[in-house]
Amino acid sequence: MERWSPPVELSRQEQALMKRLTRVRALFGFLRLHRHELFDATFQEQLEGMYRTTGAGEPPHPPALMCMVTLLKRCGWPSIAAL
């Protein structure tokens, strides 16, 4: 199964966005800065163990990526319909 391995270093665009985050959106900045620590190889292996292995359905997305999306949605990231 594919693992999520996002870049650790901030891009120029991400650096500009980080400066604009307010106290209300500080969690987004925290998650961006620490995602490589939160979703290390050990934790990603544990997340992979939760997937079923029947092969039925669509190919799975990386579990750590799905976990990050869930965190962002629960913290108030706008839905696609709102964009």
N, C-alpha and C positions, 0 to 999 in steps of 0.2 A: 504494500500500500504506500502511496506517495505521502511523504511527510512535508509539513509546511516549514520552510526555512526562509523567512523574510530577512532582508538586510538589517544589520545592526545599526549602521551609520545612518544618520538623518540626511535626506536629500536636501537640496537648497529649498525646494518648495515646502518640504516638511518643516524645516527650520523656521520659515516665515509663518507657517500655520501655528507652530508651537508658541510663537510670540503673541499670537492673537487669542490664545485660549484664556478664558476667564476662569475665575474661581469655580464657577458652576460646571465648566467643562474640563476641569483639571484631571479628572479620571481618564479622559481620552489621552491626554499627554502622558500620564503615568503608564498607561497600557502600551503606548507606542514606544516609550523609552525602555520598558522592562519586559516586552513580550518575549524576547529571546531567553530571558531568565525564567519567566513564568511557564513557558512551554518548551522546556528542555527535553532532551531525548528520552529521559526516563518517564516523564509525564506523558509525552506523546505515545510512548509504548503502551502505557496504561490506557490511554484513550482508545488506541487501536484495538485493544482487547475487548472493548465494548461493542465493536462492530460484529455483525453476524457474518459468518463465513460461507453462506450458502451460494453466494454469487448471484442471487436473484436481484432483479431491479437494476437501477442505474449504477454506474461505477461510483464508488464512494469518493467524497471530497476529503481532503486531509482533515482529520478530527480536530487538530489544534486550530485550524482556520475556522471550522464550524463553531468551536468553543468561543473564539474571539468575536465572531459575528453575534453569537447569542449574548455575550457580555455587553457589546455595544448596543444591541437592540434593547436590552433591559435597562440600560442607562440613559435611554432617550435619544439614540441616534435616529434620525428621521427615516420613515419607511420609504421605500421606492415610490409608492403611490404619492407621497407628499412632495417628492422632487419633481 
